[in-house]
Amino acid sequence: MEAQKCYNRNEMEIAGMCETAPKQCVLAIDDTPTQLVALTRILSPLYDVKIAKTGEMGLKLAEEQDVDIILLDLVMGGISGFDVLASLKKSDRTRNIPVIFITGSGSIEDEEKGLALGAVDYIRKPFSDAVVNLRVGIQLRLIKQMKIIENFSLTDGLTGIGNRRSFDNTLKSTWSSLARTNGCFSMMLLDIDHFKQFNDNYGHLNGDVCLKVFAGILQETVGRGSDSVFRWGGEEFVALLPNTALQGALLLAERFREKIARTPIRLGTETASITVSIGAGSISPSNPSFEKAYNEFYTNLDKALYTAKAKGRNRVEAIPAEGK
């Protein structure tokens, strides 16, 4: 059995590298080599172009790579373009990737069938450079606009970090990815101590200032690119730490606890201070039953948070590691 791929926090931070924004990725699936060469020549100056010579190879690449759009030949040896599109639509990973058919067919029936299956456009053979660039560019601009809209729906309006819906989406994708690689992740539940009292003393507008400061410090402390922080609701927050073992999560939680306790919250001419209680835990998402395994994990994580509160607050408590 493959060894569990779960690393200490410090190991991951040392190995981290600065990432630059990648080009959008175009996957071209066509069994005619000359067509693939032509599409690569046309699109590679602007996009990261990946090619597949068969429908089967195209499906594999679409699952493995972060593909933004697919150019798909309608008629190929082996499975047809229609069959490839139908398979793409069945997968959570690929169903939302826009597909443009490339075809020499002038059949209205073929066009209707492709659009009914979910294709977004057609490019007729023989194609021109300008038409390929324009049609691909239009779809990729639409993708960018949709992502902007989606980001608004996934962002907490006050603090600017992810909201509960964003957490749910990220959790499921993280769970699925780590289940395939036999990895693990850690979570931290964080609750600002006596926040109602803070609001009573300083007012709700200053309470909003406190939440913004808290979220900013949390995001700054949980700084690795693969990690995510979310506002769970009210004064509760969550940090999701892929490929981080429990010991690493506890070190990070303690670092944040100390930092928030010594950071003054500036409220006009006044300053205030806050503390935080944190529950932390780690899990290897190999159990096929996501709902049952995660719900049990979250219940234990919530118990750890309330243990921290029961022991006087301003502390970190952990749930036992798996198997202990």
Order of alpha helices (4+ residues) and beta strands (2+ residues): alpha-beta-alpha-beta-alpha-beta-alpha-beta-alpha-beta-alpha-alpha-beta-alpha-alpha-beta-beta-alpha-beta-beta-beta-alpha-beta
